[in-house]
Amino acid sequence: MGRQPDKVASDRKSPDTDIGLPGEFPYTRGIHRDMYRGKLWTMRQFSGFATPEETNARYLYLLSQGQTGLSVAFDLPTLMGYDADHVMSEGEVGKCGVSVCSLDDMETLLRGVDLSKVSVSMTINSPAAILWAMFLVTAERQGVSWDQVSGTLQNDILKEYIAQKEFIFPPRPSMRLVTDTVEFAVTHTPRFNPISISGYHIREAGSTAAQELAFTLRDGFEYADWAIERGLAVDDFAPRFSFFFNAHNDFFEEIAKYRAARTIWAQVMRDRYRAKSERSLKLRFHAQTAGCSLTWQQPYNNVIRTAYQALAAVLGGAQSLHTNSLDEAYALPSEHAVTLALRTQQILAYETGIPNAPDPLGGSFLLEQSTLDIQKAAYDYIQRIDQMGGMIPAIEAGFPQSEIAAASYAYQREIETGERVVVGVNRFQSEDQPLNLLQVDQSADNTQREKLAKLRACRDDAAVSRSLAELSRGAATASTNTMPLLIEAVRAYATLGEICDALRGVFGVYTETNHV
């Protein structure tokens, strides 16, 4: 990660004389024969801040500027299952994303967005099923049937225990909720992906590329195991699994990582899970440029970093892409910065000619060897986790957490010693240029509190109480799918915090043991 390739790498004999074609098993070169000649990747800028009203205005602006899909960033209280007026939310409302406490907020957030045409990705994990219920009821009230909505729910709780740490419930009941959403999606939302298995946050926590790939794919296999145990057929749910990877600095290593990801997923789905549908074998992924690579020193350098990282994602065959903004080492993106980030994708798509070839770098000795190397390293990790009994025992033993911590420490040491060059940080320093930053003040907190008070004053409290009691009973019964109960609670205008409290009462909460 970041190191120069050895001197003879480009002179090696090609490791594979027949690498196949794009669109052919194991899809190393891409999941479609024509790739971007048939359809460009979705340009999906991650966005959310302050109140639903303010974020809605940003969404409408981005769509008017050519963005082709929405990606919702929620604030920390929402991610942790607290309403804006909870004591734990103080000082955090709207700061790292948008505050969503109820169906009313979700309706406001998506006002003016045609959910039959615009796909929506939601970066939410522990309370994912609840936010998805709000989304589905919002679509319903727009007159859009559930079989028309498209998008992705992140809903990847395993990487929370591994890397991001925004969990609420213990691992096993959390996996039950994820499996509930997968089962519900198979029946009710044919165009909406119920899970996006996310290596992005694993890499942001400091992992290597091989660790990101291995832990992400092994998480995917864990979700598949739980779905099969529920009684679902692999070809019914596997085509609905999507992935989310980081686009980091080492250009060829990142491209190789995406190629290896497709290869491993296809092979394991065919050989371990006996998947028959071609769609089950094709790994589809969203990429986001590396937030952890952005520097507050010389922030305009981040524009260049983002452009190269985006190029790696496109050459690696991403189905959708988010490009980070230059000011994100300081704050949430300003309108100017996020527009420039979107233009980076548009220039790549429409001016470079790169989308005209399905796999422009296929056959490169360096790239093909790198793909095999990272594939082997990932398989080694997957085998070790299999021997531990799966990802949950591995997490409980602290294995992926310890591996990531060691890699993160080594990476930082290389920066501090100068072995790894970061332009503007440990070499080529100069005075920074000032930025106009987006400011989220206390008004978002006040607005959300006032809206909650009005909501609670005018809703049917008896209906709320009934729906929460039914949810608690259903959650206590392992054979009950909680999604219909969550939807009824949302329709009654039970708040996010109230719903999470009902589930906390049944499942308990999780406290991590420090293994590092």
N, C-alpha and C positions, 0 to 999 in steps of 0.2 A: 504494500500500500504506500505509494509515493516514492518507492525506490526505483533506481534506474535498472533496466533489464541487463542481464549479464551480456558480455561482449559477443558471445557466439549465438545468442538466441535467434537472431534474424538469419543466421546461416545454417540452422538446423534443417535436416531433411523434413519435409512435410510429414507430420505425425499421422496423417490420414489421407490416403490417395483418393478416397471417394467420400466427400463430405456431404453428398446429397444436394438437394435443392430446397429452397424455401418452401414451406407448406408440406414437406414430407417428414414422416417419422424419422428421428425423434425431435424434429422441429428445432434443431440447433440453430438453423439459419433463419428462423422466423416461422410464425404459425400460419401465414398466408403466402400463397405463391407470388402474388403481386405486391404484398405489403402495402406501402404508402401510395403506390401507383393506383391502387383501388380505393383507398380511403386513408386520409391523413389521421394521425393520432389526435385524440381529443385534447384541446388546450383547456386545462382545468386548473385555474389559479385558486389556491387555498386562501380563503378570506373569511374574516369575521372579527368584529370588534364592537365594544360598547353595547348598545341596545339593538333589538331586532329591527327597529325603524332605520337606524343608521347603517346597519349591515345590508338591509334590503336596498337602500339607495346605492351602495357600492356594487351590489350584484347587478342591478339594472344598468349601472354605468359600464361594468365590465362586459356584459352581454352586448351592449351597444357598440363596444370597441372591438368586437369580434371573438370574444371568448365563447367557447362552444359547450362548456359544461360548468356546473357549479361544484365547489368543494367547500363544505362548511367547517369553519374552525370555531369550536366552542370554548367558553372561558373555563377557568379551573373549577369554580363551584359546580357548573353543569357537568363537567367531566367526573367530579367526585360525588355527584348525586345530591347536591344541596341547592335549595332555593336561594334566591338573592337576599332574602331577609334573614337567613340563618346566621348565627354568630360566626360560624366557620367561613362564611363568605365575605366577611368584612375586609375591605381593601382590595378584593380580587375581582369584583363584578365587572365584566366587560374588558378586563385588562389584557388577557391573552387570546381572546376570542369573543364571540357573541354570547350574551346571557339568554338562555332559554329555560323558562321555568314551567311552562304550561302550553297547552294546545293553542291558546290565544297568541303566545309568542311565536310559535311555529307558523301560524297563519299569517302573522305580520311579516315574519322573515321572508316568506315565499310569495308575498302579495305581488301580483303582476308578472309572475314567472309561470309560464305555461308548462305544467308538469307532464303533459302528454308529449312535449317536444324537447324539453331541457332535462338532461340527466343530472342527478344530484348525488354527490358523494358526501357522506357525513363521517367526520373523524371523531368517533365516539366509541367507547369500548365498554367499560363496566356497566353503564346504564344504556347501552346501545339499543336494547329491545324497546325501552321506553321511548326514546327519541324516534325510533323507527315507527312505533305506534302513532306518535304525533304526526309524523310525515304522512303516513297512510290515511289518517283521518283528514288531514289537510287536503290531500289529493281528492278524497271522496267529496269534500265540501266544495272543491273547485269543479266538480262534475267529471273528474278524471277517474276512470275505473282502475283498479289495482293491476289489471293485466296490461295497462298502458304505461305505467310509470317505469322509469329506468334509472339506474344509478347503482351505488354501492354503499353498503354499511361497513365501516371498518371492523368493528365487532371482534377484534382479535385480542382476547383477554390474556392469552399465554404470554405475548410479548410484554404485557404490562408487568407481570411478575418477573420477567427476565430483565427488562430494561427501563421502561418508562415509569413504572411504579404508581400508576393511577388506577388502583384496584379498590374495590369496596368489599366484595364477598370473598370467601375462601375459593380455592381453585375448582373444586368439584361442583358446587352449586353454580359457579360462574359458567363452567362448561355446559351444565344443563341448560342455562339460559341461551347460550350460543346455539346449542343443538335445537332448542325450541324455535329459534329464528330460522335456522336452516330448514327444518321440517315445514314450517309455515310458508316459507318462500317457495318451496317445491310445489306446494298446492295452490298458492294464491297470487304470487308475483313472478310470472315467468321471465320478465325482463329486468328484474332487480336482483343484484348479487347480494346475498345476505352476509358475506364476510370478505374482507380484504386482508389477507395474511401479510403482516407488515414487518419486513426487515428494516425498513427505514429507521425506526426508533432504536433498533438493535445497533445499527451502524452509528447513529448519533450518540449512543452511549459509549462508543469507543471501540467497537469490534473491528476485526479485520474483514475484508471482503468475503473470505471463505467462511468465517463464523456467521456473518450476516446471512449468507446463502444457506448454510447448513441448518442453523437454528430456525430460520423461516420455513424452509421446506419441511423440517421435522415437525414444526407446529402444524403445518398443513396436513401431514399424515395423522397427527393426533386428532384433529377435527374430523377427518375422514373416519377414523376408528370409532369415534363417538356417534357419528351419524349412522354408520353401519350397525352398531349395537342398538341404536334406536329402531332399526328395522328398515332403514332407507336403502335403496339400491344405489350403488356407486354411480351409475350413469344417470341417475336422477339428480344428484346433488353436485358431483364433481365439476360439471360444466359451469356451475354457478360460483365456484371458488375463484376469486381473483387474488392477485398479489401486488405488493407495494414495496418497491426497492429504492434504495438510495442511489444517487448518481454522484459519486465522489471524484476526487482529483486525478487518480491514476487512470488515464484515459483508456488504455488497452485492457487493463485489469477489469475495469467496470464493464466494458463490452463483453469480455470473456465471461464475466459473472452472469450476465443475462443469458448468454448462450448456454452456459452450463446449467442454469436454472431450468430452462426449457427441456434440456436433455434428461436431467435427473427426474423431473416430474413425469415426463412421458414414459420413461422406463419403469419407474416404480408403480405408476398407475396401471400400466399394462401387466407387469410381472407380479407385483404383490397384491394388487386389488382386483386384477382380472377385468379391468374396464374394457368395454367393447366399443363404446362410442368414441369417434375421433375427437369430439368436443371435450370429452373427459381428459384426453391426453394432452391437450393444448394449454400450456400455461400462458395466461394473459396477465399483463402487469401494468401498473401505473408507476411512474418514476417521479421523484422530486429531487431537485438538485440539493446538494449537501448543506444544510443549515450550519452544521458544525464546522464547515470550512470557511464560513464568512468571518471577516475580521472587522473589528471596530476601527483599527488603524487603517488609514487610506481606504475608506469604504467604497470608493469608485472602482477599486480593483475587483470588488465582488461582481461587478457587471461582467468582467472578463471570465472570472472563474465560472460563473453561472452559464455563460455561453458555451464554454468547452464541456461542462458537465452535461448540458442539454444535448449537445452534439453526440456525446457518448451514449446517452439514453436512446436517441433516435437511431444511431448506427447499431445499437443493441436490440432494436425492435420493440420499443415501448408502445403500448396501446393508448396511453394517455400520459400527460406530462404537466408538472407544475415547475415553473422557474422562479427561484427565490428573488427577492428584491434587494437592492444594494444596501438598504438601511436596516435590514433585519437583525444585525448584530446590536442595534440600539433599541429598536422598537418595532411594533407592528408596521407594515408597509404604508407609506403615504400614497395618495392617489397617483402622484407623478411617478414614484418608484415602481408601483405595481404595473402601471401602463408600460414603462420601459421593459419590465420583465416579460410582459405579454408580447411586446414587439420583438423581443429576442426570439421567441418561438416562431412568430410570424415570418421574420426574416429567414430563419432556418427552413421553414416550410416552403416559402414562395420565392426565395431569391437564390438559394445555394445550389439547387439541382440535386441535392442529396436524396430526396425522396424518390427520384426517378429510377433508382436501382434497388431491388428488394434487399440485397445484402452486399453492399459495396465492398466490404472487407473480407468476405468469405474466401478462404484459400490462402490468406496471409499466414506464412509459417509461424510468425510470432503469435498471432491471434489464435490459431488452431492449437498450438502447444499450450498457450496460457489457458485456453478453455479446458483442455484435458487436465492440466495441473490443478486448477481450482475445483474442477469436478471431483478429482480424487480426494482432495483435502476435505471437501464437503461430505463425500461418502464416508470418510473415516469418522467424522464427527457424528453423522447419522447412525452409524453402526454402534458407536459408543453409547449413544442415548438409547438405542434399541436394547442394548445389553443391560441398561439400568431399569428397564421396564417401561420406558416411554418418557414423554416430556414432563409430565407432572411429577413423577419421582425424581427426575433430573433437576427440576426446579426446586423441589423440596430439599434436595441435597446441596443446592447452590452451585451446581456444575456450570450451567451456561453463564451465570452471574460472575463466577470466579474467572472463567476464561475471558470474558469481556473486560473485566477489571484489569487483568494482567496485560491485555492488548492495549487498553487505553493508557495505562501507565507507561508502557514501552513507547507508544506514539508520542506522548508528551515529553518524555525524556529526550527523544530524538530532536524535538523542536528546541528544547532548552539547551542542548549541547551543540546545536547548529548542524547536526547530521542531516536533518530534514529542513529544507529551506521553505519558509513561508514569507513570500514577498511582502515587504512593508512591516513585518513583525520582527523577524530576526536577521533580515538583510534588506538593504535598499530602503531604509527608513527615511521618512520625510514628514513634514508637518501635515496634519490632516486637514481636509477641506470640510467646511461646515455643511450640515444638512438641515433641511426643514423636516422635522419629525412629526409624526402623527401623535397627538396627545389625547389620552382617554382620561377624563377627569372624574370627579366624584358624582357628576350629574347622572351618569349611567346607573350608578348604584341607587341613587334617590329615585330615578324614574322607574326602575324595576321594582323597588319596594312599594311605590305607590300603586303600580299596576297590580301587584299581588294583593294588596289590601282591597282594591276595588273588586278583583276577581272573587276573592273569598266572601265579600259582602253580598254579591249578586247571584252566586251559583246555588244549586240545590245541595245543601250539606248532607241531607239524608241519602241522596243518590251517591255522593262521594263516599260516605261511610260504608254503604252497601258494597260498592265496587271494590273498595280496599279490603273489606272483610272477605269477599269472594276471592280476591287475589291471594290473600294470606292462606286461605284454605287450599286453593289450587297449588300454590307454591309448596305446601307441606305434603302434597301428594305427587310422588315422583312420576307417575304415569300421565299427569296432566300437562298439556302444553300451555304455557303461561301467556302466549301472545294474544289469544282472544280476550283473556281477562285484562291484560294491559290495555288493549284497545278500548274496552268498556270503561276502564278507569280514566283514560284520557278523554273519552267522549263526555264523561261527567265533570271534566275540568279538575280532576285531582292533579295536584302539582307534581313535578319531578321529585321533589324532596319527600312529599307524602308517600308516593309510590315506593321510593327507595327505602323509606323507613319501614313500610310494610314488609318488604323483602328482607331488610336487616333483621326484623323480628323473627323471621323464619330461618334464614341462612346464617345469621351472625355476620361478623366482619373479620377481615384477615389482617393479621399483624405479621410482618415479615421477620424471619430469623436471619440475623446477619451471619453469612457464611464466609464473607470475604475478609 
